[in-house]
Amino acid sequence: MISHRERRVGTAAEREAHRVFKAVKAKEALTDYAKAQKALHDNRERLKAERLAREGEAAKRAKADEAG
């Protein structure tokens, strides 16, 4: 048996509200994505700075060992 559903036609106000809320949801999703990307970038920069500091300390120790 085939079920036929009639598509409910909304009023102009309902269509307008749906359009506005759809845009807001899309903006929120983009905002969440941007926040995640910023967190990823900040974490990568922090790790890079820590790595460079460790490498700098290792180079200083190597020079001190050669001289001493």
PDB file of N, H, CA, C and O in Angstrom:
ATOM      1  N   MET A   1       0.842  -1.170   0.000  1.00  0.00           N
ATOM      2  CA  MET A   1       0.000   0.000   0.000  1.00  0.00           C
ATOM      3  C   MET A   1       0.893   1.240   0.000  1.00  0.00           C
ATOM      4  O   MET A   1       1.866   1.312   0.751  1.00  0.00           O
ATOM      5  N   ILE A   2       0.572   2.166  -0.806  1.00  0.00           N
ATOM      6  H   ILE A   2      -0.218   2.108  -1.415  1.00  0.00           H
ATOM      7  CA  ILE A   2       1.332   3.400  -0.932  1.00  0.00           C
ATOM      8  C   ILE A   2       0.684   4.471  -0.067  1.00  0.00           C
ATOM      9  O   ILE A   2      -0.525   4.699  -0.119  1.00  0.00           O
ATOM     10  N   SER A   3       1.513   5.110   0.716  1.00  0.00           N
ATOM     11  H   SER A   3       2.495   4.925   0.758  1.00  0.00           H
ATOM     12  CA  SER A   3       1.023   6.172   1.580  1.00  0.00           C
ATOM     13  C   SER A   3       1.262   7.505   0.880  1.00  0.00           C
ATOM     14  O   SER A   3       2.380   7.813   0.467  1.00  0.00           O
ATOM     15  N   HIS A   4       0.237   8.258   0.757  1.00  0.00           N
ATOM     16  H   HIS A   4      -0.671   8.008   1.092  1.00  0.00           H
ATOM     17  CA  HIS A   4       0.351   9.581   0.140  1.00  0.00           C
ATOM     18  C   HIS A   4       0.266  10.630   1.235  1.00  0.00           C
ATOM     19  O   HIS A   4      -0.692  10.685   2.007  1.00  0.00           O
ATOM     20  N   ARG A   5       1.273  11.438   1.276  1.00  0.00           N
ATOM     21  H   ARG A   5       2.051  11.393   0.649  1.00  0.00           H
ATOM     22  CA  ARG A   5       1.253  12.538   2.231  1.00  0.00           C
ATOM     23  C   ARG A   5       1.181  13.835   1.449  1.00  0.00           C
ATOM     24  O   ARG A   5       1.903  14.045   0.475  1.00  0.00           O
ATOM     25  N   GLU A   6       0.323  14.660   1.888  1.00  0.00           N
ATOM     26  H   GLU A   6      -0.264  14.489   2.679  1.00  0.00           H
ATOM     27  CA  GLU A   6       0.235  15.966   1.250  1.00  0.00           C
ATOM     28  C   GLU A   6       1.262  16.882   1.895  1.00  0.00           C
ATOM     29  O   GLU A   6       1.419  16.915   3.115  1.00  0.00           O
ATOM     30  N   ARG A   7       1.932  17.599   1.069  1.00  0.00           N
ATOM     31  H   ARG A   7       1.805  17.572   0.077  1.00  0.00           H
ATOM     32  CA  ARG A   7       2.905  18.549   1.579  1.00  0.00           C
ATOM     33  C   ARG A   7       2.161  19.760   2.108  1.00  0.00           C
ATOM     34  O   ARG A   7       1.339  20.359   1.416  1.00  0.00           O
ATOM     35  N   ARG A   8       2.466  20.106   3.347  1.00  0.00           N
ATOM     36  H   ARG A   8       3.134  19.619   3.909  1.00  0.00           H
ATOM     37  CA  ARG A   8       1.786  21.226   3.977  1.00  0.00           C
ATOM     38  C   ARG A   8       2.403  22.520   3.462  1.00  0.00           C
ATOM     39  O   ARG A   8       3.616  22.714   3.535  1.00  0.00           O
ATOM     40  N   VAL A   9       1.593  23.360   2.967  1.00  0.00           N
ATOM     41  H   VAL A   9       0.608  23.201   2.908  1.00  0.00           H
ATOM     42  CA  VAL A   9       2.054  24.652   2.473  1.00  0.00           C
ATOM     43  C   VAL A   9       1.965  25.634   3.633  1.00  0.00           C
ATOM     44  O   VAL A   9       0.888  25.880   4.174  1.00  0.00           O
ATOM     45  N   GLY A  10       3.121  26.193   4.009  1.00  0.00           N
ATOM     46  H   GLY A  10       3.997  25.992   3.570  1.00  0.00           H
ATOM     47  CA  GLY A  10       3.150  27.121   5.125  1.00  0.00           C
ATOM     48  C   GLY A  10       2.709  28.505   4.705  1.00  0.00           C
ATOM     49  O   GLY A  10       2.643  28.841   3.522  1.00  0.00           O
ATOM     50  N   THR A  11       2.419  29.274   5.695  1.00  0.00           N
ATOM     51  H   THR A  11       2.473  29.002   6.656  1.00  0.00           H
ATOM     52  CA  THR A  11       2.046  30.656   5.414  1.00  0.00           C
ATOM     53  C   THR A  11       3.307  31.437   5.058  1.00  0.00           C
ATOM     54  O   THR A  11       4.425  30.948   5.217  1.00  0.00           O
ATOM     55  N   ALA A  12       3.111  32.624   4.588  1.00  0.00           N
ATOM     56  H   ALA A  12       2.203  33.021   4.458  1.00  0.00           H
ATOM     57  CA  ALA A  12       4.253  33.460   4.222  1.00  0.00           C
ATOM     58  C   ALA A  12       5.129  33.730   5.445  1.00  0.00           C
ATOM     59  O   ALA A  12       6.355  33.765   5.338  1.00  0.00           O
ATOM     60  N   ALA A  13       4.505  33.918   6.593  1.00  0.00           N
ATOM     61  H   ALA A  13       3.509  33.889   6.680  1.00  0.00           H
ATOM     62  CA  ALA A  13       5.266  34.173   7.818  1.00  0.00           C
ATOM     63  C   ALA A  13       6.083  32.942   8.212  1.00  0.00           C
ATOM     64  O   ALA A  13       7.226  33.073   8.649  1.00  0.00           O
ATOM     65  N   GLU A  14       5.507  31.750   8.059  1.00  0.00           N
ATOM     66  H   GLU A  14       4.578  31.644   7.704  1.00  0.00           H
ATOM     67  CA  GLU A  14       6.235  30.520   8.385  1.00  0.00           C
ATOM     68  C   GLU A  14       7.421  30.325   7.444  1.00  0.00           C
ATOM     69  O   GLU A  14       8.508  29.938   7.874  1.00  0.00           O
ATOM     70  N   ARG A  15       7.205  30.593   6.173  1.00  0.00           N
ATOM     71  H   ARG A  15       6.322  30.907   5.824  1.00  0.00           H
ATOM     72  CA  ARG A  15       8.301  30.462   5.205  1.00  0.00           C
ATOM     73  C   ARG A  15       9.421  31.450   5.515  1.00  0.00           C
ATOM     74  O   ARG A  15      10.600  31.102   5.442  1.00  0.00           O
ATOM     75  N   GLU A  16       9.055  32.670   5.858  1.00  0.00           N
ATOM     76  H   GLU A  16       8.098  32.953   5.917  1.00  0.00           H
ATOM     77  CA  GLU A  16      10.046  33.690   6.194  1.00  0.00           C
ATOM     78  C   GLU A  16      10.813  33.294   7.457  1.00  0.00           C
ATOM     79  O   GLU A  16      12.035  33.434   7.509  1.00  0.00           O
ATOM     80  N   ALA A  17      10.105  32.802   8.468  1.00  0.00           N
ATOM     81  H   ALA A  17       9.112  32.688   8.426  1.00  0.00           H
ATOM     82  CA  ALA A  17      10.762  32.372   9.706  1.00  0.00           C
ATOM     83  C   ALA A  17      11.712  31.218   9.428  1.00  0.00           C
ATOM     84  O   ALA A  17      12.822  31.184   9.959  1.00  0.00           O
ATOM     85  N   HIS A  18      11.287  30.276   8.602  1.00  0.00           N
ATOM     86  H   HIS A  18      10.386  30.303   8.170  1.00  0.00           H
ATOM     87  CA  HIS A  18      12.140  29.137   8.259  1.00  0.00           C
ATOM     88  C   HIS A  18      13.407  29.616   7.548  1.00  0.00           C
ATOM     89  O   HIS A  18      14.500  29.123   7.826  1.00  0.00           O
ATOM     90  N   ARG A  19      13.263  30.557   6.646  1.00  0.00           N
ATOM     91  H   ARG A  19      12.375  30.957   6.420  1.00  0.00           H
ATOM     92  CA  ARG A  19      14.404  31.090   5.912  1.00  0.00           C
ATOM     93  C   ARG A  19      15.387  31.774   6.858  1.00  0.00           C
ATOM     94  O   ARG A  19      16.598  31.586   6.738  1.00  0.00           O
ATOM     95  N   VAL A  20      14.875  32.562   7.795  1.00  0.00           N
ATOM     96  H   VAL A  20      13.892  32.715   7.893  1.00  0.00           H
ATOM     97  CA  VAL A  20      15.735  33.282   8.733  1.00  0.00           C
ATOM     98  C   VAL A  20      16.446  32.307   9.661  1.00  0.00           C
ATOM     99  O   VAL A  20      17.652  32.428   9.876  1.00  0.00           O
ATOM    100  N   PHE A  21      15.714  31.339  10.215  1.00  0.00           N
ATOM    101  H   PHE A  21      14.735  31.241  10.040  1.00  0.00           H
ATOM    102  CA  PHE A  21      16.328  30.389  11.141  1.00  0.00           C
ATOM    103  C   PHE A  21      17.337  29.495  10.434  1.00  0.00           C
ATOM    104  O   PHE A  21      18.334  29.087  11.030  1.00  0.00           O
ATOM    105  N   LYS A  22      17.085  29.193   9.176  1.00  0.00           N
ATOM    106  H   LYS A  22      16.275  29.525   8.692  1.00  0.00           H
ATOM    107  CA  LYS A  22      18.032  28.383   8.415  1.00  0.00           C
ATOM    108  C   LYS A  22      19.356  29.132   8.270  1.00  0.00           C
ATOM    109  O   LYS A  22      20.423  28.531   8.387  1.00  0.00           O
ATOM    110  N   ALA A  23      19.292  30.422   8.017  1.00  0.00           N
ATOM    111  H   ALA A  23      18.425  30.911   7.922  1.00  0.00           H
ATOM    112  CA  ALA A  23      20.503  31.234   7.885  1.00  0.00           C
ATOM    113  C   ALA A  23      21.250  31.315   9.216  1.00  0.00           C
ATOM    114  O   ALA A  23      22.480  31.278   9.236  1.00  0.00           O
ATOM    115  N   VAL A  24      20.525  31.423  10.318  1.00  0.00           N
ATOM    116  H   VAL A  24      19.525  31.453  10.301  1.00  0.00           H
ATOM    117  CA  VAL A  24      21.150  31.502  11.639  1.00  0.00           C
ATOM    118  C   VAL A  24      21.862  30.195  11.957  1.00  0.00           C
ATOM    119  O   VAL A  24      22.979  30.212  12.472  1.00  0.00           O
ATOM    120  N   LYS A  25      21.233  29.063  11.657  1.00  0.00           N
ATOM    121  H   LYS A  25      20.326  29.049  11.239  1.00  0.00           H
ATOM    122  CA  LYS A  25      21.857  27.764  11.919  1.00  0.00           C
ATOM    123  C   LYS A  25      23.127  27.603  11.096  1.00  0.00           C
ATOM    124  O   LYS A  25      24.121  27.067  11.588  1.00  0.00           O
ATOM    125  N   ALA A  26      23.105  28.054   9.864  1.00  0.00           N
ATOM    126  H   ALA A  26      22.298  28.488   9.464  1.00  0.00           H
ATOM    127  CA  ALA A  26      24.294  27.959   9.017  1.00  0.00           C
ATOM    128  C   ALA A  26      25.415  28.829   9.577  1.00  0.00           C
ATOM    129  O   ALA A  26      26.578  28.426   9.566  1.00  0.00           O
ATOM    130  N   LYS A  27      25.073  30.009  10.063  1.00  0.00           N
ATOM    131  H   LYS A  27      24.128  30.336  10.072  1.00  0.00           H
ATOM    132  CA  LYS A  27      26.080  30.905  10.634  1.00  0.00           C
ATOM    133  C   LYS A  27      26.676  30.294  11.902  1.00  0.00           C
ATOM    134  O   LYS A  27      27.882  30.397  12.129  1.00  0.00           O
ATOM    135  N   GLU A  28      25.833  29.650  12.739  1.00  0.00           N
ATOM    136  H   GLU A  28      24.853  29.566  12.554  1.00  0.00           H
ATOM    137  CA  GLU A  28      26.329  29.003  13.950  1.00  0.00           C
ATOM    138  C   GLU A  28      27.287  27.875  13.596  1.00  0.00           C
ATOM    139  O   GLU A  28      28.314  27.705  14.254  1.00  0.00           O
ATOM    140  N   ALA A  29      26.965  27.110  12.572  1.00  0.00           N
ATOM    141  H   ALA A  29      26.131  27.248  12.038  1.00  0.00           H
ATOM    142  CA  ALA A  29      27.836  26.013  12.165  1.00  0.00           C
ATOM    143  C   ALA A  29      29.177  26.556  11.692  1.00  0.00           C
ATOM    144  O   ALA A  29      30.225  25.999  12.020  1.00  0.00           O
ATOM    145  N   LEU A  30      29.150  27.619  10.940  1.00  0.00           N
ATOM    146  H   LEU A  30      28.299  28.071  10.673  1.00  0.00           H
ATOM    147  CA  LEU A  30      30.387  28.230  10.463  1.00  0.00           C
ATOM    148  C   LEU A  30      31.185  28.781  11.639  1.00  0.00           C
ATOM    149  O   LEU A  30      32.410  28.672  11.666  1.00  0.00           O
ATOM    150  N   THR A  31      30.498  29.369  12.602  1.00  0.00           N
ATOM    151  H   THR A  31      29.503  29.458  12.580  1.00  0.00           H
ATOM    152  CA  THR A  31      31.169  29.896  13.777  1.00  0.00           C
ATOM    153  C   THR A  31      31.843  28.770  14.549  1.00  0.00           C
ATOM    154  O   THR A  31      32.981  28.925  14.993  1.00  0.00           O
ATOM    155  N   ASP A  32      31.161  27.638  14.717  1.00  0.00           N
ATOM    156  H   ASP A  32      30.237  27.512  14.357  1.00  0.00           H
ATOM    157  CA  ASP A  32      31.755  26.494  15.406  1.00  0.00           C
ATOM    158  C   ASP A  32      32.982  26.001  14.653  1.00  0.00           C
ATOM    159  O   ASP A  32      33.993  25.658  15.267  1.00  0.00           O
ATOM    160  N   TYR A  33      32.899  25.965  13.340  1.00  0.00           N
ATOM    161  H   TYR A  33      32.078  26.243  12.842  1.00  0.00           H
ATOM    162  CA  TYR A  33      34.025  25.522  12.520  1.00  0.00           C
ATOM    163  C   TYR A  33      35.204  26.477  12.697  1.00  0.00           C
ATOM    164  O   TYR A  33      36.346  26.043  12.852  1.00  0.00           O
ATOM    165  N   ALA A  34      34.922  27.764  12.673  1.00  0.00           N
ATOM    166  H   ALA A  34      33.995  28.117  12.547  1.00  0.00           H
ATOM    167  CA  ALA A  34      35.990  28.757  12.820  1.00  0.00           C
ATOM    168  C   ALA A  34      36.644  28.648  14.195  1.00  0.00           C
ATOM    169  O   ALA A  34      37.862  28.783  14.315  1.00  0.00           O
ATOM    170  N   LYS A  35      35.842  28.404  15.232  1.00  0.00           N
ATOM    171  H   LYS A  35      34.853  28.295  15.134  1.00  0.00           H
ATOM    172  CA  LYS A  35      36.398  28.238  16.575  1.00  0.00           C
ATOM    173  C   LYS A  35      37.311  27.023  16.627  1.00  0.00           C
ATOM    174  O   LYS A  35      38.393  27.081  17.212  1.00  0.00           O
ATOM    175  N   ALA A  36      36.886  25.936  16.027  1.00  0.00           N
ATOM    176  H   ALA A  36      36.007  25.888  15.553  1.00  0.00           H
ATOM    177  CA  ALA A  36      37.698  24.716  16.019  1.00  0.00           C
ATOM    178  C   ALA A  36      38.997  24.941  15.256  1.00  0.00           C
ATOM    179  O   ALA A  36      40.056  24.479  15.682  1.00  0.00           O
ATOM    180  N   GLN A  37      38.923  25.645  14.136  1.00  0.00           N
ATOM    181  H   GLN A  37      38.063  26.020  13.790  1.00  0.00           H
ATOM    182  CA  GLN A  37      40.124  25.922  13.356  1.00  0.00           C
ATOM    183  C   GLN A  37      41.090  26.827  14.124  1.00  0.00           C
ATOM    184  O   GLN A  37      42.303  26.624  14.075  1.00  0.00           O
ATOM    185  N   LYS A  38      40.555  27.820  14.829  1.00  0.00           N
ATOM    186  H   LYS A  38      39.569  27.984  14.868  1.00  0.00           H
ATOM    187  CA  LYS A  38      41.408  28.712  15.615  1.00  0.00           C
ATOM    188  C   LYS A  38      42.076  27.938  16.742  1.00  0.00           C
ATOM    189  O   LYS A  38      43.264  28.131  17.000  1.00  0.00           O
ATOM    190  N   ALA A  39      41.337  27.072  17.415  1.00  0.00           N
ATOM    191  H   ALA A  39      40.372  26.916  17.205  1.00  0.00           H
ATOM    192  CA  ALA A  39      41.917  26.273  18.494  1.00  0.00           C
ATOM    193  C   ALA A  39      43.020  25.373  17.958  1.00  0.00           C
ATOM    194  O   ALA A  39      44.066  25.224  18.590  1.00  0.00           O
ATOM    195  N   LEU A  40      42.793  24.777  16.803  1.00  0.00           N
ATOM    196  H   LEU A  40      41.943  24.899  16.289  1.00  0.00           H
ATOM    197  CA  LEU A  40      43.800  23.915  16.191  1.00  0.00           C
ATOM    198  C   LEU A  40      45.059  24.714  15.847  1.00  0.00           C
ATOM    199  O   LEU A  40      46.176  24.273  16.119  1.00  0.00           O
ATOM    200  N   HIS A  41      44.871  25.879  15.253  1.00  0.00           N
ATOM    201  H   HIS A  41      43.964  26.237  15.032  1.00  0.00           H
ATOM    202  CA  HIS A  41      46.000  26.730  14.877  1.00  0.00           C
ATOM    203  C   HIS A  41      46.778  27.183  16.118  1.00  0.00           C
ATOM    204  O   HIS A  41      48.008  27.136  16.134  1.00  0.00           O
ATOM    205  N   ASP A  42      46.059  27.618  17.152  1.00  0.00           N
ATOM    206  H   ASP A  42      45.060  27.656  17.139  1.00  0.00           H
ATOM    207  CA  ASP A  42      46.721  28.078  18.375  1.00  0.00           C
ATOM    208  C   ASP A  42      47.515  26.950  19.024  1.00  0.00           C
ATOM    209  O   ASP A  42      48.636  27.166  19.486  1.00  0.00           O
ATOM    210  N   ASN A  43      46.945  25.756  19.060  1.00  0.00           N
ATOM    211  H   ASN A  43      46.035  25.581  18.685  1.00  0.00           H
ATOM    212  CA  ASN A  43      47.630  24.614  19.656  1.00  0.00           C
ATOM    213  C   ASN A  43      48.884  24.270  18.858  1.00  0.00           C
ATOM    214  O   ASN A  43      49.933  23.986  19.436  1.00  0.00           O
ATOM    215  N   ARG A  44      48.777  24.294  17.537  1.00  0.00           N
ATOM    216  H   ARG A  44      47.925  24.525  17.067  1.00  0.00           H
ATOM    217  CA  ARG A  44      49.931  23.992  16.685  1.00  0.00           C
ATOM    218  C   ARG A  44      51.049  25.011  16.915  1.00  0.00           C
ATOM    219  O   ARG A  44      52.220  24.639  16.994  1.00  0.00           O
ATOM    220  N   GLU A  45      50.693  26.291  17.022  1.00  0.00           N
ATOM    221  H   GLU A  45      49.742  26.593  16.958  1.00  0.00           H
ATOM    222  CA  GLU A  45      51.691  27.329  17.269  1.00  0.00           C
ATOM    223  C   GLU A  45      52.346  27.145  18.639  1.00  0.00           C
ATOM    224  O   GLU A  45      53.554  27.338  18.774  1.00  0.00           O
ATOM    225  N   ARG A  46      51.570  26.778  19.645  1.00  0.00           N
ATOM    226  H   ARG A  46      50.588  26.621  19.536  1.00  0.00           H
ATOM    227  CA  ARG A  46      52.125  26.547  20.979  1.00  0.00           C
ATOM    228  C   ARG A  46      53.112  25.386  20.952  1.00  0.00           C
ATOM    229  O   ARG A  46      54.206  25.481  21.509  1.00  0.00           O
ATOM    230  N   LEU A  47      52.726  24.302  20.309  1.00  0.00           N
ATOM    231  H   LEU A  47      51.838  24.226  19.857  1.00  0.00           H
ATOM    232  CA  LEU A  47      53.611  23.141  20.218  1.00  0.00           C
ATOM    233  C   LEU A  47      54.882  23.466  19.440  1.00  0.00           C
ATOM    234  O   LEU A  47      55.964  22.991  19.786  1.00  0.00           O
ATOM    235  N   LYS A  48      54.753  24.270  18.396  1.00  0.00           N
ATOM    236  H   LYS A  48      53.874  24.656  18.114  1.00  0.00           H
ATOM    237  CA  LYS A  48      55.919  24.659  17.606  1.00  0.00           C
ATOM    238  C   LYS A  48      56.882  25.486  18.457  1.00  0.00           C
ATOM    239  O   LYS A  48      58.094  25.281  18.405  1.00  0.00           O
ATOM    240  N   ALA A  49      56.341  26.418  19.237  1.00  0.00           N
ATOM    241  H   ALA A  49      55.356  26.585  19.279  1.00  0.00           H
ATOM    242  CA  ALA A  49      57.183  27.249  20.098  1.00  0.00           C
ATOM    243  C   ALA A  49      57.896  26.387  21.139  1.00  0.00           C
ATOM    244  O   ALA A  49      59.076  26.598  21.419  1.00  0.00           O
ATOM    245  N   GLU A  50      57.184  25.419  21.712  1.00  0.00           N
ATOM    246  H   GLU A  50      56.225  25.247  21.485  1.00  0.00           H
ATOM    247  CA  GLU A  50      57.816  24.525  22.684  1.00  0.00           C
ATOM    248  C   GLU A  50      58.921  23.702  22.033  1.00  0.00           C
ATOM    249  O   GLU A  50      59.987  23.518  22.621  1.00  0.00           O
ATOM    250  N   ARG A  51      58.676  23.212  20.834  1.00  0.00           N
ATOM    251  H   ARG A  51      57.810  23.361  20.357  1.00  0.00           H
ATOM    252  CA  ARG A  51      59.681  22.406  20.128  1.00  0.00           C
ATOM    253  C   ARG A  51      60.917  23.241  19.821  1.00  0.00           C
ATOM    254  O   ARG A  51      62.042  22.784  20.024  1.00  0.00           O
ATOM    255  N   LEU A  52      60.715  24.457  19.333  1.00  0.00           N
ATOM    256  H   LEU A  52      59.802  24.828  19.168  1.00  0.00           H
ATOM    257  CA  LEU A  52      61.851  25.323  19.024  1.00  0.00           C
ATOM    258  C   LEU A  52      62.651  25.664  20.281  1.00  0.00           C
ATOM    259  O   LEU A  52      63.878  25.751  20.232  1.00  0.00           O
ATOM    260  N   ALA A  53      61.964  25.854  21.398  1.00  0.00           N
ATOM    261  H   ALA A  53      60.967  25.783  21.438  1.00  0.00           H
ATOM    262  CA  ALA A  53      62.663  26.138  22.653  1.00  0.00           C
ATOM    263  C   ALA A  53      63.501  24.933  23.076  1.00  0.00           C
ATOM    264  O   ALA A  53      64.642  25.093  23.510  1.00  0.00           O
ATOM    265  N   ARG A  54      62.942  23.732  22.953  1.00  0.00           N
ATOM    266  H   ARG A  54      62.015  23.603  22.601  1.00  0.00           H
ATOM    267  CA  ARG A  54      63.696  22.522  23.297  1.00  0.00           C
ATOM    268  C   ARG A  54      64.909  22.360  22.392  1.00  0.00           C
ATOM    269  O   ARG A  54      65.999  22.028  22.859  1.00  0.00           O
ATOM    270  N   GLU A  55      64.719  22.594  21.096  1.00  0.00           N
ATOM    271  H   GLU A  55      63.834  22.864  20.717  1.00  0.00           H
ATOM    272  CA  GLU A  55      65.834  22.464  20.157  1.00  0.00           C
ATOM    273  C   GLU A  55      66.914  23.507  20.442  1.00  0.00           C
ATOM    274  O   GLU A  55      68.102  23.212  20.315  1.00  0.00           O
ATOM    275  N   GLY A  56      66.521  24.702  20.820  1.00  0.00           N
ATOM    276  H   GLY A  56      65.555  24.941  20.923  1.00  0.00           H
ATOM    277  CA  GLY A  56      67.482  25.747  21.167  1.00  0.00           C
ATOM    278  C   GLY A  56      68.288  25.368  22.403  1.00  0.00           C
ATOM    279  O   GLY A  56      69.503  25.562  22.442  1.00  0.00           O
ATOM    280  N   GLU A  57      67.616  24.833  23.402  1.00  0.00           N
ATOM    281  H   GLU A  57      66.629  24.676  23.370  1.00  0.00           H
ATOM    282  CA  GLU A  57      68.308  24.387  24.615  1.00  0.00           C
ATOM    283  C   GLU A  57      69.269  23.252  24.298  1.00  0.00           C
ATOM    284  O   GLU A  57      70.383  23.221  24.821  1.00  0.00           O
ATOM    285  N   ALA A  58      68.856  22.329  23.457  1.00  0.00           N
ATOM    286  H   ALA A  58      67.951  22.354  23.032  1.00  0.00           H
ATOM    287  CA  ALA A  58      69.719  21.203  23.081  1.00  0.00           C
ATOM    288  C   ALA A  58      70.949  21.706  22.330  1.00  0.00           C
ATOM    289  O   ALA A  58      72.048  21.190  22.533  1.00  0.00           O
ATOM    290  N   ALA A  59      70.779  22.695  21.476  1.00  0.00           N
ATOM    291  H   ALA A  59      69.886  23.114  21.311  1.00  0.00           H
ATOM    292  CA  ALA A  59      71.912  23.259  20.734  1.00  0.00           C
ATOM    293  C   ALA A  59      72.879  23.959  21.686  1.00  0.00           C
ATOM    294  O   ALA A  59      74.095  23.845  21.532  1.00  0.00           O
ATOM    295  N   LYS A  60      72.339  24.686  22.673  1.00  0.00           N
ATOM    296  H   LYS A  60      71.351  24.779  22.798  1.00  0.00           H
ATOM    297  CA  LYS A  60      73.196  25.359  23.657  1.00  0.00           C
ATOM    298  C   LYS A  60      73.992  24.334  24.457  1.00  0.00           C
ATOM    299  O   LYS A  60      75.185  24.518  24.699  1.00  0.00           O
ATOM    300  N   ARG A  61      73.324  23.247  24.868  1.00  0.00           N
ATOM    301  H   ARG A  61      72.355  23.097  24.671  1.00  0.00           H
ATOM    302  CA  ARG A  61      74.015  22.203  25.627  1.00  0.00           C
ATOM    303  C   ARG A  61      75.098  21.540  24.786  1.00  0.00           C
ATOM    304  O   ARG A  61      76.174  21.221  25.292  1.00  0.00           O
ATOM    305  N   ALA A  62      74.817  21.333  23.511  1.00  0.00           N
ATOM    306  H   ALA A  62      73.943  21.592  23.100  1.00  0.00           H
ATOM    307  CA  ALA A  62      75.800  20.704  22.624  1.00  0.00           C
ATOM    308  C   ALA A  62      77.029  21.605  22.464  1.00  0.00           C
ATOM    309  O   ALA A  62      78.159  21.118  22.469  1.00  0.00           O
ATOM    310  N   LYS A  63      76.810  22.919  22.324  1.00  0.00           N
ATOM    311  H   LYS A  63      75.892  23.315  22.320  1.00  0.00           H
ATOM    312  CA  LYS A  63      77.935  23.859  22.215  1.00  0.00           C
ATOM    313  C   LYS A  63      78.738  23.887  23.509  1.00  0.00           C
ATOM    314  O   LYS A  63      79.968  23.934  23.480  1.00  0.00           O
ATOM    315  N   ALA A  64      78.043  23.859  24.643  1.00  0.00           N
ATOM    316  H   ALA A  64      77.044  23.822  24.666  1.00  0.00           H
ATOM    317  CA  ALA A  64      78.723  23.890  25.937  1.00  0.00           C
ATOM    318  C   ALA A  64      79.547  22.626  26.134  1.00  0.00           C
ATOM    319  O   ALA A  64      80.650  22.683  26.679  1.00  0.00           O
ATOM    320  N   ASP A  65      79.022  21.486  25.696  1.00  0.00           N
ATOM    321  H   ASP A  65      78.126  21.440  25.254  1.00  0.00           H
ATOM    322  CA  ASP A  65      79.754  20.225  25.820  1.00  0.00           C
ATOM    323  C   ASP A  65      80.995  20.224  24.932  1.00  0.00           C
ATOM    324  O   ASP A  65      82.035  19.696  25.326  1.00  0.00           O
ATOM    325  N   GLU A  66      80.901  20.802  23.753  1.00  0.00           N
ATOM    326  H   GLU A  66      80.056  21.231  23.432  1.00  0.00           H
ATOM    327  CA  GLU A  66      82.047  20.867  22.837  1.00  0.00           C
ATOM    328  C   GLU A  66      83.128  21.787  23.393  1.00  0.00           C
ATOM    329  O   GLU A  66      84.317  21.484  23.296  1.00  0.00           O
ATOM    330  N   ALA A  67      82.718  22.904  23.971  1.00  0.00           N
ATOM    331  H   ALA A  67      81.752  23.151  24.050  1.00  0.00           H
ATOM    332  CA  ALA A  67      83.667  23.885  24.496  1.00  0.00           C
ATOM    333  C   ALA A  67      84.259  23.425  25.827  1.00  0.00           C
ATOM    334  O   ALA A  67      85.398  23.761  26.150  1.00  0.00           O
ATOM    335  N   GLY A  68      83.506  22.673  26.582  1.00  0.00           N
ATOM    336  H   GLY A  68      82.581  22.400  26.320  1.00  0.00           H
ATOM    337  CA  GLY A  68      83.932  22.339  27.934  1.00  0.00           C
ATOM    338  C   GLY A  68      84.542  21.044  28.047  1.00  0.00           C
ATOM    339  O   GLY A  68      84.944  20.645  29.139  1.00  0.00           O
TER     340      GLY A  68
END
